């Protein structure tokens, strides 16, 4: 948490946060308008804040929405969606945040300018059920140097106080609710299990249609009979992709998938090593396609995917809402778990049905098409639903907005 380059960044951010306390206290004296909500995402106009903001724009005219953009390109995308936008760091962004009654975050306090939001109702629409330990659940290693241990405890204290400023952490299911409660030292009341805006997009419908215009499968070059297996590998920050990514050949693919319409669509993590993926995958043939990270909204891809391959990413938890086949490819599970720290042993998540190589995984995928009632992937889809306890009720965005509005009267 505190060692290395990322650890130094955590310390620097904590010092910067402490320096903003006077401005935050002054902001607490501002007049807040409960009908004015601000949204932001350090990673751009995407994911849960975008979905919720667009829902409000089209369904709740009583609420005014402004997006705080990081740059001009993001601001243009927001304007194209019909939302009000201002650039972060501009006087208008400061004025709007000082007036807002509600502030919506997703990745952390860097999404918006926390120093201008004292007195506002702060809401986190979290970015997926965490499989890796986060926030206060990250353990302070006993083997660390004395300075690192002391710094970790100080940072944890500051974080705990910061998390207390949040009025609501939105949980998509029972498992996520339990983990957010411990990760952010929050009460059950502050972590309602009411679903995720992602679910409205993944299932299709109006939230999906606002992002995708037309037939996404056709736009990606797939026909109605193609069976799309989407692979979304997560980022290996500590050791990179060259160390773990197994090579896949055309021969491997055709040996198993011959006579079927199975297609493998690969969307690497935004920080992945693109050259390694291009070298290890047979993208010149018709079966495998490597999709640039910025091309398509990942939750829209989940909607059109007939099956999903995952590893340690929370995307598997969101995809489970569809009850479609799920597979796990994790040849580096021991290394990854040691570096990142998982909440549960990986075997608990996968029921020990994860794969370390391509041949066994490809065979499992084909079996799901041929076995009555499905095979491994269908079994894991049912198991993930039971494991996660997702709130599967329709219109998650509507429930979330109603819950936030209710905060204003408390």
Secondary structure, DSSP 8 states (H G I E B T S, - for coil): --SHHHHHHHHHHHHHHHHTHHHHHHHTTS--EEEEEEE--TT-S-HHHHHHHHHHHHH-TTSEEEEEESSHHHHHHHHHTT-EEEETTSHHHHHHHHHEEEEEESS-GGGTTGGG-TTSEEEEE-SS--SB--GGGS---TTS-HHHHHHHHHHHHHHHHHHTTEEEEEBSBHHHHHHHHHHTT--GGGS-B---HHHHHHT-SHHHHTT--S-HHHHTT--TT-EEEEE-----TTT-STTT-----HHHHHHHHTTS-EEEEE---TTS-HHHHHHHS-TTSSSEEE--TTSS-HHHHHHH-SEEEESS-THHHHHGGG--EEEEB-TTHHHHHHHH-BSS-HHHHHTT--BSSHHHHHHHHHHHHHSTT--HHHHHHHHHHHHHTB---S-HHHHHHHHHHHHTT-
